[in-house]
Amino acid sequence: MSATLPSSLDGVPLTVEGLKATGAVPHWFGLGFIQLKIDDDRRLHFWHPDLMADTPEEELHDHRYEFTSRIVRGTMTHETWEFVSDALGDHEMVEVSCDPGTPADPKPIDRGHIRMAGRYTMVEGSVYTFPPTGFHRIEASRAVTLLTRGPKVRDVARVIKGLGAPDICPFERKIPENELWDYIADLLGDVHRPGYHVRPIPRGELGEASKVREEVEEFMDAVEQGVSVMALVELADLMGAVKGYLEKHHPTVGLGDLIAMDNVTRRAFQNGRR
């Protein structure tokens, strides 16, 4: 991250005082970020490492409009996905309301399976435009974006979720406004408030390599802090992440198999024979 931010961007204040002066009120959006509507077409989104999404991962979704998003601070990973209709598929597409105060009332409209179309990481200064027909999700731990939307082309948005997965309303959980402003101030001021870990660590997805990486980074952070008990806890969590990866990608291989391979490797190095 850069050390400082400009006081405004495209006429949007980038200080807490300036944002409050606009009359904008922050709201928690359950997919993992704080939303601050500047006007009808522009909003700032804030991802903070201390705020956990209300879903295991951001649900695949489209929008009622085309939008352009600029990364003001931090980095994020953007995934695009395709939905393929299939009567035997393990995912469903539903229509949902996107307005606070309006019941989501999801309506199933199709069944099928999904496939990733692209995945890329964007850094501070990156800009991308996304169409209303595309499905995507964002992974971010500490980031701020400025989104500008185009004209609304539909009254409802669409969400893709696992068949039988619970419906999550992104506006259901409320976080006090003063707490949200504290998180925003932290992000705009680039002051990291440590929890267990001193440095921000991106969250991973259980069953994926990203979760293994998360636990490795948390272990290293604990070692750097000199907290041996926490380091051992992170090693235990790392075993859980490895186990989850094996169960998803190599279901016939267990931790015992990896330990057996490690023993063979040790024997080869000890005997000087490979």
Backbone torsions as a table, in degrees:
resi	resn	phi	psi	omega
1	MET	NA	150.2	175.2
2	SER	-75.3	157.9	-175.6
3	ALA	-71.3	-36.4	-177.4
4	THR	-132.7	160.6	176.4
5	LEU	-114.5	153.3	170.5
6	PRO	-65.2	160.8	-177.4
7	SER	-72.1	-20.0	178.4
8	SER	-155.4	161.9	178.3
9	LEU	-142.7	121.7	-177.0
10	ASP	52.4	36.1	178.9
11	GLY	82.4	0.0	179.5
12	VAL	-96.3	122.9	179.4
13	PRO	-61.9	145.0	177.7
14	LEU	-120.8	35.0	171.8
15	THR	-129.9	153.8	-179.8
16	VAL	-61.3	-42.6	-179.4
17	GLU	-61.9	-44.0	-179.9
18	GLY	-65.5	-39.5	179.6
19	LEU	-68.0	-40.8	178.2
20	LYS	-64.4	-33.5	-179.2
21	ALA	-66.7	-21.9	178.3
22	THR	-76.0	-14.9	-176.6
23	GLY	87.7	1.0	-179.8
24	ALA	-67.3	143.4	-179.3
25	VAL	-119.7	127.2	-179.3
26	PRO	-75.6	146.0	176.3
27	HIS	-133.1	142.7	174.3
28	TRP	-77.3	128.3	177.0
29	PHE	-109.6	117.3	-168.1
30	GLY	-60.0	-11.3	177.4
31	LEU	-76.7	-5.9	172.3
32	GLY	128.5	11.6	-177.7
33	PHE	-146.1	163.6	173.7
34	ILE	-92.5	133.8	178.5
35	GLN	-111.2	131.7	178.5
36	LEU	-126.4	106.7	-178.0
37	LYS	-81.5	117.5	179.3
38	ILE	-81.2	-45.3	176.3
39	ASP	-154.6	-165.5	-175.7
40	ASP	-62.9	-28.0	-172.2
41	ASP	-112.8	-13.1	-174.8
42	ARG	-124.9	141.1	176.1
43	ARG	-149.8	147.5	174.1
44	LEU	-98.3	138.7	175.8
45	HIS	-117.3	136.4	-175.9
46	PHE	-125.2	121.1	173.8
47	TRP	-105.6	125.9	-179.1
48	HIS	-124.8	137.2	-175.7
49	PRO	-63.8	-20.6	179.9
50	ASP	-85.7	-5.2	-179.3
51	LEU	-105.7	120.8	-179.1
52	MET	-95.5	136.1	177.6
53	ALA	-65.0	157.4	179.0
54	ASP	-83.5	-2.1	176.8
55	THR	-122.7	152.1	179.3
56	PRO	-53.8	-35.7	173.9
57	GLU	-151.6	159.2	-178.2
58	GLU	-60.0	128.9	179.9
59	GLU	-66.5	145.1	174.1
60	LEU	-66.3	133.4	-175.5
61	HIS	-154.0	161.2	170.8
62	ASP	-114.1	-168.7	-178.2
63	HIS	-133.7	163.3	179.6
64	ARG	-84.4	1.9	-174.4
65	TYR	-155.6	160.4	169.2
66	GLU	-77.4	146.3	177.7
67	PHE	-142.1	158.4	172.8
68	THR	-119.4	133.0	-177.2
69	SER	-125.2	135.7	178.2
70	ARG	-116.5	134.0	178.3
71	ILE	-81.2	109.0	-178.7
72	VAL	-82.1	-37.6	-176.8
73	ARG	-152.2	140.8	175.0
74	GLY	84.6	-162.0	179.2
75	THR	-134.1	159.3	175.0
76	MET	-152.5	155.2	176.6
77	THR	-108.1	128.7	-176.2
78	HIS	-110.2	125.8	177.3
79	GLU	-114.1	134.8	172.6
80	THR	-113.0	143.1	-174.0
81	TRP	-133.8	155.8	175.8
82	GLU	-116.7	144.3	176.7
83	PHE	-109.2	127.6	179.9
84	VAL	-115.1	116.7	-179.0
85	SER	-60.1	135.3	-178.4
86	ASP	-162.1	119.1	-177.0
87	ALA	-62.0	-20.0	179.4
88	LEU	-106.8	11.4	-176.5
89	GLY	-66.9	162.0	-177.5
90	ASP	-101.4	10.7	176.5
91	HIS	-128.9	158.5	175.5
92	GLU	-132.0	150.0	175.9
93	MET	-105.1	132.4	-179.4
94	VAL	-129.5	151.9	173.1
95	GLU	-94.5	136.5	-178.1
96	VAL	-137.3	155.7	173.1
97	SER	-79.8	148.3	-179.3
98	CYS	-115.5	10.6	-174.7
99	ASP	-102.6	129.5	176.6
100	PRO	-57.6	140.4	179.6
101	GLY	86.5	-7.0	178.0
102	THR	-108.1	126.7	179.2
103	PRO	-55.6	138.3	-178.3
104	ALA	-61.9	-43.1	176.7
105	ASP	44.2	60.2	-176.0
106	PRO	-62.3	137.8	179.5
107	LYS	-120.4	111.7	178.3
108	PRO	-61.4	133.7	-179.7
109	ILE	-126.0	-13.5	-179.4
110	ASP	-165.6	160.4	177.0
111	ARG	-130.7	144.7	-179.0
112	GLY	179.2	-155.5	176.6
113	HIS	-131.4	165.9	-175.2
114	ILE	-118.0	156.5	173.8
115	ARG	-146.8	140.3	-178.6
116	MET	-72.3	135.5	178.5
117	ALA	-102.7	-24.3	-180.0
118	GLY	-173.9	154.8	177.9
119	ARG	-149.9	123.5	-179.6
120	TYR	-150.8	154.5	-178.5
121	THR	-104.6	134.8	179.7
122	MET	-114.5	146.8	-177.3
123	VAL	-116.6	175.8	-179.7
124	GLU	-54.0	126.8	-178.5
125	GLY	100.8	-16.0	178.5
126	SER	-67.5	147.8	178.3
127	VAL	-133.6	135.9	175.0
128	TYR	-140.5	152.5	177.2
129	THR	-117.4	137.5	-175.8
130	PHE	-128.5	134.1	-177.0
131	PRO	-80.9	159.8	179.8
132	PRO	-69.6	-14.3	-178.4
133	THR	-91.0	-6.6	-175.4
134	GLY	-92.2	150.9	175.2
135	PHE	-108.2	137.9	-177.6
136	HIS	-155.3	174.5	168.6
137	ARG	-154.9	160.5	-175.6
138	ILE	-118.6	139.0	169.0
139	GLU	-114.4	121.0	179.6
140	ALA	-152.5	145.4	177.9
141	SER	-110.6	-37.4	-177.5
142	ARG	-150.0	97.1	-173.5
143	ALA	-156.8	157.6	174.5
144	VAL	-133.9	133.4	177.3
145	THR	-130.1	151.2	174.2
146	LEU	-111.9	114.9	-176.8
147	LEU	-106.5	131.6	174.9
148	THR	-118.6	120.6	-175.1
149	ARG	-98.6	153.3	175.7
150	GLY	-93.5	-169.8	-179.9
151	PRO	-61.7	143.3	178.7
152	LYS	-71.7	130.1	-178.5
153	VAL	-110.7	-11.1	176.9
154	ARG	-141.9	156.6	178.6
155	ASP	-84.8	-22.1	-178.6
156	VAL	-130.5	157.1	174.9
157	ALA	-103.1	171.4	179.8
158	ARG	-121.7	142.3	179.1
159	VAL	-125.3	141.3	174.3
160	ILE	-110.6	127.3	179.5
161	LYS	-141.2	163.3	178.0
162	GLY	-60.6	143.7	-178.7
163	LEU	-59.2	124.0	180.0
164	GLY	85.5	-2.8	178.6
165	ALA	-67.8	148.1	-178.2
166	PRO	-65.6	152.2	176.8
167	ASP	-85.1	127.5	-179.8
168	ILE	-112.5	121.9	175.7
169	CYS	-86.4	120.2	-175.9
170	PRO	-67.2	-11.0	-179.1
171	PHE	-107.0	6.5	-172.2
172	GLU	-70.5	-46.4	-177.6
173	ARG	-82.8	134.1	180.0
174	LYS	-108.1	136.3	173.8
175	ILE	-119.6	131.6	-177.5
176	PRO	-52.9	140.8	-176.1
177	GLU	-57.4	-40.4	-178.2
178	ASN	-64.5	-34.0	177.1
179	GLU	-68.0	-40.2	178.7
180	LEU	-63.1	-39.9	177.6
181	TRP	-63.9	-34.2	177.5
182	ASP	-63.2	-42.5	178.2
183	TYR	-64.9	-41.4	179.4
184	ILE	-62.9	-44.0	179.2
185	ALA	-60.6	-40.3	179.2
186	ASP	-61.4	-44.9	-178.2
187	LEU	-69.3	-43.6	-179.1
188	LEU	-71.1	-28.8	179.0
189	GLY	-87.5	-6.4	-179.9
190	ASP	56.5	40.0	176.0
191	VAL	-111.8	112.5	-178.6
192	HIS	-81.1	127.4	177.6
193	ARG	-97.5	105.4	-174.8
194	PRO	-65.2	143.7	168.7
195	GLY	-106.8	-119.5	172.9
196	TYR	-65.3	-36.2	-173.5
197	HIS	-110.8	145.0	-174.7
198	VAL	-74.6	-40.1	-177.0
199	ARG	-107.8	151.7	177.9
200	PRO	-63.3	136.1	-179.5
201	ILE	-128.6	120.0	-179.9
202	PRO	-60.1	138.9	177.9
203	ARG	-77.4	143.1	177.4
204	GLY	-106.2	176.3	179.0
205	GLU	-107.3	124.4	-179.6
206	LEU	-57.2	131.6	-177.6
207	GLY	97.7	-8.6	-179.4
208	GLU	-116.7	163.6	179.5
209	ALA	-61.7	-27.9	-179.1
210	SER	-61.3	-31.3	178.9
211	LYS	-72.4	-37.0	176.0
212	VAL	-62.0	-45.1	178.8
213	ARG	-60.8	-41.4	179.1
214	GLU	-58.3	-46.5	-177.0
215	GLU	-69.1	-34.4	176.4
216	VAL	-63.4	-44.8	-179.4
217	GLU	-65.8	-36.9	178.0
218	GLU	-68.3	-36.5	176.0
219	PHE	-63.0	-46.4	-179.6
220	MET	-63.1	-38.9	179.0
221	ASP	-63.9	-41.9	178.9
222	ALA	-64.5	-39.8	177.4
223	VAL	-63.3	-43.6	179.8
224	GLU	-63.5	-31.1	177.2
225	GLN	-77.6	-15.3	-178.4
226	GLY	76.8	24.7	-179.7
227	VAL	-104.2	93.5	-171.3
228	SER	-66.6	-37.0	-179.7
229	VAL	-63.7	-44.5	178.5
230	MET	-63.9	-36.9	178.1
231	ALA	-61.8	-40.9	178.8
232	LEU	-67.3	-37.0	176.0
233	VAL	-62.1	-41.8	179.1
234	GLU	-66.3	-33.2	175.0
235	LEU	-63.7	-39.6	176.6
236	ALA	-64.0	-41.9	177.7
237	ASP	-64.0	-34.3	178.4
238	LEU	-64.0	-39.4	176.6
239	MET	-62.1	-40.1	177.5
240	GLY	-63.6	-38.5	179.3
241	ALA	-67.1	-40.8	177.7
242	VAL	-64.7	-43.0	178.2
243	LYS	-59.9	-43.6	178.9
244	GLY	-63.0	-38.3	178.2
245	TYR	-64.5	-43.0	179.9
246	LEU	-64.5	-44.0	-178.1
247	GLU	-60.9	-33.3	-177.5
248	LYS	-85.5	-40.9	-172.1
249	HIS	-105.8	-23.7	-179.7
250	HIS	-139.8	67.5	-171.4
251	PRO	-61.7	-17.6	179.5
252	THR	-90.5	-0.7	-178.6
253	VAL	-113.0	135.3	179.4
254	GLY	-119.7	177.1	178.4
255	LEU	-60.4	-34.5	178.4
256	GLY	-60.8	-35.2	178.0
257	ASP	-66.8	-39.0	177.8
258	LEU	-66.8	-39.4	178.4
259	ILE	-64.5	-40.3	178.4
260	ALA	-62.3	-41.1	178.0
261	MET	-65.8	-38.4	177.4
262	ASP	-62.1	-39.8	178.7
263	ASN	-63.3	-39.7	178.0
264	VAL	-65.2	-41.8	179.4
265	THR	-63.0	-42.3	177.6
266	ARG	-60.5	-42.9	-179.3
267	ARG	-62.8	-40.5	-179.4
268	ALA	-64.5	-41.0	-179.4
269	PHE	-70.7	-39.8	179.4
270	GLN	-63.1	-35.6	-178.9
271	ASN	-91.0	-2.9	179.5
272	GLY	67.2	24.4	-178.8
273	ARG	-128.7	133.3	179.0
274	ARG	-122.5	NA	NA
